[in-house]
Amino acid sequence: MSDPRAPEDDEYSATVLGSHWFSGPPEPAEVTPDRVEGSVLRFGPGVTAAVPAPFPVTAAAAAAPRGRRAAGLRRYALAGLVLIAVLAYLGWQRYGPALEVRDVAVTTAADGPSCDTAADVVALVRTNGRPGTLTYRWIRSDGTRSEQLTERVPRGQREARLHLLWTFRGAGSHPAKAELELLSPGPRTAAVEFTYRCGP
């Protein structure tokens, strides 16, 4: 039985078609990823929203970094408060209230100096314990006065002792008065009277 599709030409024969006549899916080209993020390969100039996450993301997993971040912020906030408190204390220590004199008293031995000796006159200056400098001079009843003197008072020290050594010579009895004139941090004065005796 003859094939009805066959041409009537007895010389017809099937030929082998060239490979260019076949149309099929092209061979996939080898593409190098732009970058690697974890186990997900990213291709192209950007990342699209269609790319699935490499692992399931749950609400708890998303909230965990925020919780750690909040805990870190609280820890740093506490450290910041401690630092501010320390700086405030140091500032108060350095720039707080200035040195103030609360009281001044001048004393010496009740019986006075003996023959050809010196009277040790002591001024006791009480302060508020702040650091600073006392400026003062001694005035004697014989008409002499010292030059301007200074005494450095360190922080925490609430008393300063200022000494005057007044030397007497000769026989007889001589009344004397020593006065402390405090110039700063505030003007104050204090004095003591005594008698020098030498002889019967």
Secondary structure by P-SEA (a helix, b strand, c coil): cccccccccccbbbbbbccccccccccccbbbbcccccccccccccccccccccccccccccaaaaaaaaaaaaaaaaaaaaaaaaaaaaaaaaccccccccbbbbbccccccccccccbbbbbbbcccbbbbbbbcccccccccccbbbbbbcccccbbbbbbbbbbbcbbbbbbbbbbbbcccbbbbbbbbbbbbccc
